[in-house]
Amino acid sequence: MTTPDRQRHIWRLAFAITACATVFTIMQGLTYPLLALILNRMDVPEWLIGINAATMPIGMIVSAPLAPRLMRRFGGRDLTVASLVTSAACLLAIGATQDAWLWMPMRLLIGIALGCILVVNESWINQIASDNHRGRIIGFYSAVLSAGFALGPALLAIVGSRGWAPFLIGAALPLLALLPLLAVRRSLPTLPAGERTVPVFAFLRLAPLLLVLTAAVALADEGAMSFLPLYALEHGYAEQTGTILLIVMIAGSVSMQYPIGWVADRVPRATVMIFCAAAAAASAAAMPFTVTTPWLFAFAVFVWGGVYYAIYMLALVRLGESFAGMTLVTGNAAFAAMWGVGGIAGSSVVGGAMSAFGPVGFPLVFAVTFGAIAIAIAVVAVRERRRAAPMPGGGV
């Protein structure tokens, strides 16, 4: 296979894998507001709505130790197919019932299924990417996944939250994702035969900083989805404008992933990570000063959405260039677990900060979090550079 043919083949695989993985973000973007609206109409108390919603990220955490073992036993393709079918079936089962307590185990199963989809597909995308193109391929992957967060609410806005329509559309999406996957089924990556499964908790010692980055991005994602409209409302913006600002944030996430990935293929990736973390801290810190000027505030939100989400993309790049085989799969499982942890913490941390400090608590959380992350990445990068430097006298 010639180099151009090989590149076309890799991008064909990347398109199929990305289409499958996007189910993860579309399902979250659709089900969270859909089920919250229905539960509210059922006069379910807010505390139970919150617990109900938390079962999905808990399912992702539960999937972390399961996914590598299931992938090792059944293969990534069969596990992904089973997970897509399970998520569709559970969503239809939720639509057929009107009991908040019965929904919880089904949402837990959806979380486990989505966690397995994420682990398999992020392992695949790193396996097909070579180091000199890894940033661009994973940048494309991350951009499309980010768009999925916007597509879910957009579908809900079109079909509404009543009747079977949102459930039928939501269940059709995972089944449609099977089509591109089956088209490339013979070319999907496989794991080396006989390689042992690495315990997920062992990865805490292998790459603790990457796991912290994942949790921080998930915290920002959940915190922004829940409280960015409220922050805008507190400063006199209309409710509709708050929703538009979420779209602006996601537009930043979508549009900036591939360019940042392109840069990361050409300059040291640690430098790009430090820049993104510092830019995330700075753009968050700028929000209180720009919020009175709508176009400046929208620009700060756009930049913030692009650079904070790029940190997760760059963490995936670093994971792929540092690990392979079952260790890579375990790393992706640990990422899924930390995304669940960060997602659960997001609303509590940001909500608590706004209760304690007022509206400024919203950007304050992100300015402090990403400022600390920029420093941590810089410290680790300096240590690694010193470790790799040759000893005086020519020794290594």
C-alpha positions as CSV (number, residue, x, y, z in Angstrom):
1,M,0.0,0.0,0.0
2,T,1.5,3.4,-1.0
3,T,1.8,6.2,1.5
4,P,-1.2,8.2,0.0
5,D,-3.3,5.0,-0.1
6,R,-2.3,4.3,3.5
7,Q,-3.3,7.8,4.6
8,R,-6.7,7.5,2.9
9,H,-7.2,4.1,4.6
10,I,-6.3,5.6,8.0
11,W,-8.7,8.5,7.5
12,R,-11.5,6.2,6.4
13,L,-11.0,4.2,9.6
14,A,-10.9,7.5,11.6
15,F,-14.2,8.6,10.1
16,A,-15.9,5.3,11.0
17,I,-14.5,5.2,14.5
18,T,-15.4,8.8,15.1
19,A,-19.0,8.3,13.9
20,C,-19.4,5.5,16.3
21,A,-17.8,7.3,19.3
22,T,-20.0,10.4,18.7
23,V,-22.9,8.4,20.0
24,F,-21.3,8.9,23.4
25,T,-21.7,12.7,23.3
26,I,-25.0,12.8,21.4
27,M,-26.7,10.5,23.8
28,Q,-25.5,12.6,26.8
29,G,-26.6,15.8,25.1
30,L,-30.0,14.4,24.3
31,T,-30.9,12.3,27.4
32,Y,-29.8,14.7,30.2
33,P,-32.3,17.6,29.2
34,L,-34.9,15.2,27.9
35,L,-35.3,13.1,31.0
36,A,-34.9,16.1,33.3
37,L,-37.9,17.8,31.5
38,I,-40.0,14.6,31.7
39,L,-39.2,14.1,35.4
40,N,-40.1,17.7,36.1
41,R,-43.5,17.2,34.4
42,M,-44.0,14.1,36.6
43,D,-43.5,16.4,39.7
44,V,-40.4,14.4,40.7
45,P,-38.5,16.4,43.4
46,E,-35.2,18.0,42.3
47,W,-33.0,15.9,44.5
48,L,-34.3,12.8,42.8
49,I,-33.8,14.3,39.4
50,G,-30.2,15.0,40.4
51,I,-29.6,11.4,41.6
52,N,-31.3,10.0,38.5
53,A,-29.0,12.0,36.3
54,A,-25.9,10.9,38.3
55,T,-26.5,7.3,37.5
56,M,-25.1,7.7,34.0
57,P,-21.6,9.0,35.0
58,I,-21.6,6.4,37.8
59,G,-22.2,3.8,35.0
60,M,-19.1,5.2,33.2
61,I,-17.0,4.8,36.4
62,V,-18.3,1.2,36.7
63,S,-17.4,0.5,33.1
64,A,-13.7,1.3,33.7
65,P,-12.6,-2.0,35.2
66,L,-15.1,-3.9,33.0
67,A,-14.3,-2.6,29.6
68,P,-10.7,-3.8,29.2
69,R,-11.6,-7.3,30.4
70,L,-14.6,-7.4,28.0
71,M,-12.5,-6.1,25.2
72,R,-9.8,-8.7,25.9
73,R,-12.4,-11.5,25.9
74,F,-14.8,-10.6,23.1
75,G,-12.9,-8.1,21.0
76,G,-13.5,-4.4,20.5
77,R,-15.9,-4.8,17.6
78,D,-18.3,-7.2,19.4
79,L,-18.1,-5.2,22.6
80,T,-19.0,-2.0,20.7
81,V,-21.9,-3.6,18.8
82,A,-23.3,-5.0,22.1
83,S,-22.9,-1.6,23.8
84,L,-24.6,0.3,21.0
85,V,-27.6,-2.1,21.0
86,T,-27.8,-2.0,24.8
87,S,-27.9,1.8,24.9
88,A,-30.7,1.9,22.3
89,A,-32.7,-0.8,24.1
90,C,-32.4,0.9,27.5
91,L,-33.5,4.3,26.0
92,L,-36.6,2.6,24.5
93,A,-37.3,0.9,27.8
94,I,-37.1,4.3,29.6
95,G,-39.6,5.7,27.1
96,A,-42.0,2.8,27.8
97,T,-42.0,3.4,31.6
98,Q,-43.0,6.4,33.8
99,D,-41.2,5.5,37.0
100,A,-38.1,7.6,38.1
101,W,-36.8,4.7,40.2
102,L,-37.0,2.2,37.3
103,W,-35.1,4.6,35.1
104,M,-32.1,4.6,37.4
105,P,-30.8,1.1,36.6
106,M,-31.5,1.6,32.9
107,R,-29.6,4.9,32.9
108,L,-26.8,3.1,34.8
109,L,-26.7,0.5,32.0
110,I,-26.6,3.3,29.4
111,G,-23.6,4.8,31.3
112,I,-21.8,1.5,31.3
113,A,-22.5,1.0,27.6
114,L,-21.4,4.5,26.7
115,G,-18.2,4.0,28.8
116,C,-17.4,0.8,26.9
117,I,-17.9,2.6,23.6
118,L,-15.6,5.4,24.6
119,V,-12.9,3.0,25.8
120,V,-12.9,0.9,22.7
121,N,-13.1,3.8,20.2
122,E,-10.5,5.9,21.9
123,S,-8.2,2.9,22.0
124,W,-8.8,2.3,18.2
125,I,-8.2,6.0,17.2
126,N,-4.9,6.0,19.0
127,Q,-3.9,2.6,17.5
128,I,-4.5,3.7,13.9
129,A,-2.7,7.1,14.4
130,S,1.0,7.4,13.7
131,D,3.0,9.8,15.9
132,N,3.5,12.4,13.1
133,H,-0.2,12.6,12.4
134,R,-1.6,11.8,15.9
135,G,-2.5,15.3,16.8
136,R,-4.5,15.9,13.6
137,I,-6.4,12.6,13.7
138,I,-7.3,13.0,17.4
139,G,-8.0,16.7,16.8
140,F,-10.6,15.7,14.2
141,Y,-12.0,13.0,16.5
142,S,-12.3,15.4,19.4
143,A,-13.9,18.1,17.2
144,V,-16.7,15.8,16.0
145,L,-17.3,14.4,19.6
146,S,-17.6,18.0,20.8
147,A,-20.2,18.7,18.1
148,G,-22.2,15.8,19.4
149,F,-22.8,17.6,22.7
150,A,-24.6,20.3,20.6
151,L,-26.4,17.9,18.3
152,G,-28.2,16.2,21.2
153,P,-30.0,19.4,22.5
154,A,-30.6,20.5,18.9
155,L,-32.5,17.3,18.1
156,L,-34.5,17.8,21.3
157,A,-35.3,21.3,20.3
158,I,-36.6,20.1,16.9
159,V,-38.7,17.1,18.1
160,G,-39.7,18.2,21.6
161,S,-39.7,16.2,24.8
162,R,-43.2,14.7,24.5
163,G,-44.2,11.4,23.0
164,W,-42.1,8.7,21.5
165,A,-40.2,10.9,18.9
166,P,-37.2,11.8,21.0
167,F,-36.8,8.2,22.3
168,L,-37.1,6.7,18.8
169,I,-34.6,9.1,17.4
170,G,-32.2,8.6,20.4
171,A,-32.4,4.8,19.9
172,A,-31.9,5.1,16.2
173,L,-28.6,6.9,16.6
174,P,-26.6,4.0,18.1
175,L,-28.1,1.6,15.5
176,L,-27.1,4.0,12.7
177,A,-23.5,4.1,14.1
178,L,-23.3,0.4,13.4
179,L,-23.3,1.1,9.6
180,P,-19.8,2.8,9.3
181,L,-18.4,0.4,11.8
182,L,-19.5,-2.7,9.9
183,A,-18.2,-1.1,6.7
184,V,-14.6,-1.2,8.1
185,R,-15.0,-4.2,10.3
186,R,-12.1,-6.2,8.7
187,S,-9.7,-3.3,9.2
188,L,-10.4,-2.4,12.8
189,P,-7.4,-2.7,15.1
190,T,-7.0,-5.8,17.3
191,L,-5.1,-6.4,20.5
192,P,-1.9,-8.5,20.6
193,A,-2.7,-12.1,21.4
194,G,-1.9,-13.3,24.9
195,E,-1.3,-9.9,26.4
196,R,-2.5,-9.6,30.0
197,T,-5.1,-7.1,31.2
198,V,-3.6,-4.3,33.3
199,P,-5.6,-3.3,36.4
200,V,-7.2,0.1,36.0
201,F,-6.0,1.3,39.4
202,A,-2.4,0.5,38.3
203,F,-2.7,3.3,35.8
204,L,-3.0,5.9,38.6
205,R,0.8,5.3,39.1
206,L,1.6,5.3,35.4
207,A,0.1,8.6,34.3
208,P,-1.5,10.5,37.2
209,L,-1.3,13.9,35.5
210,L,-3.2,12.7,32.4
211,L,-6.0,11.5,34.7
212,V,-6.1,14.8,36.5
213,L,-6.4,16.6,33.1
214,T,-9.3,14.4,32.1
215,A,-11.2,15.0,35.3
216,A,-10.6,18.8,35.1
217,V,-12.0,18.9,31.5
218,A,-15.0,16.9,32.5
219,L,-15.6,19.2,35.5
220,A,-15.4,22.2,33.2
221,D,-17.8,20.6,30.7
222,E,-20.4,19.7,33.2
223,G,-20.0,23.0,35.1
224,A,-20.4,25.0,31.9
225,M,-23.4,23.1,30.7
226,S,-25.2,23.6,34.0
227,F,-24.1,27.1,35.0
228,L,-23.0,29.2,32.0
229,P,-26.6,30.2,31.2
230,L,-27.2,31.0,34.9
231,Y,-24.0,33.1,35.0
232,A,-25.2,35.0,32.0
233,L,-28.7,35.4,33.6
234,E,-27.1,36.8,36.7
235,H,-25.6,39.6,34.6
236,G,-28.8,40.6,32.9
237,Y,-28.7,38.5,29.8
238,A,-31.9,36.9,28.5
239,E,-32.5,33.2,29.1
240,Q,-32.2,32.5,25.3
241,T,-28.9,34.3,25.2
242,G,-27.5,32.0,27.9
243,T,-28.4,29.0,25.6
244,I,-26.7,30.8,22.6
245,L,-23.5,31.2,24.7
246,L,-23.4,27.5,25.2
247,I,-23.5,27.1,21.5
248,V,-20.7,29.6,21.2
249,M,-18.7,27.6,23.7
250,I,-19.2,24.4,21.8
251,A,-18.4,26.2,18.5
252,G,-15.0,27.0,20.0
253,S,-14.6,23.4,21.0
254,V,-15.4,22.1,17.5
255,S,-13.4,24.7,15.5
256,M,-10.2,24.7,17.5
257,Q,-9.5,21.0,18.0
258,Y,-8.0,20.2,14.5
259,P,-5.8,23.4,14.4
260,I,-4.4,22.7,17.9
261,G,-3.8,19.1,16.9
262,W,-2.0,20.3,13.8
263,V,0.2,22.5,15.9
264,A,0.9,19.6,18.3
265,D,2.3,17.6,15.4
266,R,4.9,20.2,14.8
267,V,6.0,21.6,18.2
268,P,6.6,19.9,21.5
269,R,3.2,18.7,22.8
270,A,3.9,19.6,26.4
271,T,4.4,23.2,25.2
272,V,1.0,23.1,23.5
273,M,-0.7,21.7,26.6
274,I,0.8,24.4,28.8
275,F,-0.4,27.1,26.4
276,C,-3.9,25.6,26.3
277,A,-4.1,25.4,30.1
278,A,-2.8,28.9,30.5
279,A,-5.2,30.2,27.9
280,A,-8.1,28.4,29.6
281,A,-7.2,30.1,32.9
282,A,-6.8,33.5,31.3
283,S,-10.0,33.4,29.2
284,A,-11.9,32.3,32.3
285,A,-10.3,35.1,34.4
286,A,-11.4,37.5,31.6
287,M,-15.1,36.7,31.9
288,P,-15.9,39.0,34.8
289,F,-14.3,41.9,32.9
290,T,-15.9,41.2,29.6
291,V,-19.4,40.1,30.7
292,T,-20.8,43.7,30.4
293,T,-19.7,43.8,26.7
294,P,-21.6,41.0,24.9
295,W,-19.3,40.5,22.0
296,L,-16.2,40.5,24.2
297,F,-17.8,38.0,26.6
298,A,-18.9,35.8,23.7
299,F,-15.3,35.9,22.4
300,A,-13.9,34.9,25.9
301,V,-16.4,32.0,26.0
302,F,-15.5,30.9,22.5
303,V,-11.8,30.8,23.2
304,W,-12.3,29.2,26.6
305,G,-14.4,26.4,25.1
306,G,-11.8,25.7,22.5
307,V,-8.7,25.6,24.7
308,Y,-10.1,23.8,27.7
309,Y,-11.5,21.0,25.6
310,A,-8.2,20.8,23.7
311,I,-6.5,19.7,26.9
312,Y,-8.5,16.4,26.8
313,M,-7.6,16.0,23.1
314,L,-3.9,16.5,23.9
315,A,-4.1,14.1,26.9
316,L,-5.4,11.5,24.5
317,V,-2.5,12.2,22.1
318,R,0.0,11.8,25.0
319,L,-1.6,8.6,26.1
320,G,-1.3,7.1,22.6
321,E,2.3,8.1,22.1
322,S,3.3,6.7,25.5
323,F,1.3,3.4,25.8
324,A,0.2,0.5,23.5
325,G,-1.8,-2.7,23.7
326,M,-3.7,-3.5,26.8
327,T,-1.9,-0.7,28.7
328,L,-3.4,1.8,26.2
329,V,-6.9,0.2,26.7
330,T,-6.5,0.4,30.4
331,G,-5.5,4.1,30.1
332,N,-8.6,4.8,28.1
333,A,-10.7,3.0,30.7
334,A,-9.1,5.1,33.4
335,F,-9.9,8.2,31.3
336,A,-13.6,7.2,31.1
337,A,-13.7,6.7,34.9
338,M,-12.1,10.1,35.5
339,W,-14.5,11.7,33.1
340,G,-17.3,10.2,35.2
341,V,-15.7,11.5,38.4
342,G,-15.2,15.0,36.9
343,G,-18.7,15.0,35.6
344,I,-20.2,14.2,39.0
345,A,-18.0,16.9,40.7
346,G,-18.7,19.6,38.1
347,S,-22.1,20.8,39.2
348,S,-21.3,20.5,42.9
349,V,-18.0,22.4,42.7
350,V,-19.2,25.2,40.4
351,G,-22.5,25.5,42.2
352,G,-20.8,25.6,45.6
353,A,-18.4,28.3,44.4
354,M,-21.3,30.4,43.1
355,S,-23.1,30.0,46.4
356,A,-20.0,31.0,48.3
357,F,-18.7,33.9,46.1
358,G,-21.7,34.9,44.0
359,P,-21.6,34.8,40.2
360,V,-17.9,35.3,40.1
361,G,-17.5,31.8,41.5
362,F,-18.2,30.4,38.0
363,P,-15.1,31.7,36.2
364,L,-13.1,31.6,39.5
365,V,-13.3,27.8,39.6
366,F,-11.9,27.5,36.0
367,A,-9.3,30.2,36.3
368,V,-7.8,28.5,39.5
369,T,-8.2,24.9,38.1
370,F,-6.5,25.5,34.8
371,G,-3.9,27.9,36.2
372,A,-2.9,25.1,38.6
373,I,-2.9,22.6,35.7
374,A,-0.6,24.8,33.6
375,I,1.9,25.0,36.4
376,A,1.7,21.2,37.0
377,I,2.3,20.4,33.3
378,A,5.2,22.8,33.2
379,V,6.8,21.2,36.3
380,V,6.4,17.7,34.9
381,A,7.8,18.8,31.5
382,V,10.9,20.3,33.2
383,R,11.5,17.1,35.2
384,E,11.2,14.9,32.1
385,R,13.6,17.2,30.3
386,R,16.1,16.9,33.1
387,R,15.7,13.2,33.2
388,A,16.3,12.9,29.5
389,A,19.3,15.2,29.5
390,P,22.8,13.5,29.0
391,M,25.0,13.3,32.0
392,P,28.2,15.5,32.1
393,G,31.1,13.8,30.3
394,G,28.9,12.2,27.6
395,G,27.0,9.7,29.9
396,V,23.2,9.2,29.3
